[in-house]
Amino acid sequence: DSVQPSSSGWPSFRAYPASHPLAQHVRTAPDVSAGEVRTEIADAKTGAHLGHRFGSYDCINAAALLFIPSGRSPPPWLPP
C-alpha cells in the first residue's frame, strides 16, 4: 500500500508524516538544481542524497535502500 508505481525507475514510497518515528532519520530541503522546485531527501546524519519528494511520495534511489525479507533480522552493522 505504501509503494507507488513510478515512471522514473526509482522506487516511490508514501512519504512519512513528520510525526512518524522514522522521519527523524531524513531531512528535506528545497532543491532547484534541475530548473524546477522540488524537495530533496537526504540522510539526517550524513547528508547523503537519498532522492526527492514529489507531492506525498518519496522517490528513493534504490542504491540507498536495503531490502530485508519478512521474517529475517537486519544485519548486525545496521544501526537500530
C-alpha positions in Angstrom: 0.0 0.0 0.0 2.9 2.4 0.6 4.6 1.7 -2.8 3.6 3.8 -5.8 4.4 3.0 -9.4 6.9 5.5 -10.7 7.8 6.2 -14.3 11.2 7.4 -13.2 12.6 4.0 -12.5 13.2 4.9 -8.9 11.1 3.2 -6.2 8.4 5.5 -4.9 7.0 5.3 -1.4 4.3 7.2 0.5 6.1 9.9 2.5 6.2 9.6 6.3 4.5 12.4 8.2 6.8 14.5 10.4 5.4 12.8 13.5 6.4 9.3 12.3 9.5 7.9 14.2 11.4 7.2 11.0 11.0 10.8 9.8 13.8 11.8 12.2 16.3 9.9 10.0 15.8 12.1 7.0 16.0 15.8 6.3 14.3 17.7 3.5 15.4 20.9 1.7 14.3 22.8 -1.4 16.2 21.8 -4.5 16.2 23.9 -7.6 19.2 22.3 -9.3 17.2 20.8 -12.2 15.5 24.1 -13.1 12.3 23.2 -11.1 11.4 23.4 -7.5 11.4 20.1 -5.8 12.2 18.7 -2.3 15.4 16.8 -1.8 15.5 14.0 0.8 18.8 13.3 2.5 20.1 11.2 5.3 19.8 13.3 8.5 23.1 12.0 9.9 25.4 12.1 6.9 23.6 14.4 4.5 23.8 11.7 1.7 21.3 12.3 -1.1 18.5 9.7 -1.0 16.1 11.1 -3.6 13.3 13.6 -3.9 9.7 14.1 -2.7 7.0 14.7 -5.2 3.7 15.5 -3.6 3.0 12.8 -1.0 5.6 10.3 -2.4 9.3 9.9 -1.8 11.3 8.7 -4.8 14.3 7.0 -3.3 17.4 5.9 -5.1 17.4 2.1 -5.0 21.2 2.1 -4.1 20.2 3.8 -0.8 17.8 1.0 0.1 18.4 -2.3 1.9 15.8 -5.0 1.4 15.3 -7.2 4.5 12.9 -10.1 3.7 10.0 -10.7 6.0 11.0 -12.9 9.0 14.7 -12.0 8.6 16.7 -10.0 11.1 18.6 -6.9 9.9 22.4 -7.3 9.5 24.3 -6.5 12.7 26.1 -3.5 11.2 22.7 -1.7 10.6 22.1 0.8 13.3 18.8 0.4 15.2 
